């Protein structure tokens, strides 16, 4: 078992996805996810995620830390103020967060999720 994980995605094929149709609010965003760590026993996930422009509802049941590598997104908690996320932004989202994620410019982030 390796004890370190590199966030180098060269040679790694991304998984394609999109928000659930019932959560999509605008656009036709497409997700690309490079999963670098998937430990179901530990509930730990890490990788790189990218999304094209669009807006959808999000509900977090997990804890996530991320660092925006490029692009521009707006994360808005229900009843809260919009948070503009650009290259260099870092954020922790705790379980129970409900709101919207809007990708203004294709956004790429690295992430660590604990379920």
Number of C-alpha atoms within 10 A of each C-alpha: 3 4 4 6 10 8 15 11 13 7 6 11 11 15 11 13 12 14 18 10 9 8 13 18 15 11 13 15 19 15 19 17 20 20 19 18 15 13 11 9 6 9 11 15 17 22 21 22 21 22 24 21 19 20 22 21 19 19 14 14 14 14 16 19 16 20 19 22 19 17 20 19 26 17 20 19 16 13 8 9 10 16 14 14 23 19 15 13 15 15 14 13 15 14 14 11 16 18 17 20 21 25 23 17 16 17 22 23 23 19 21 17 18 16 13
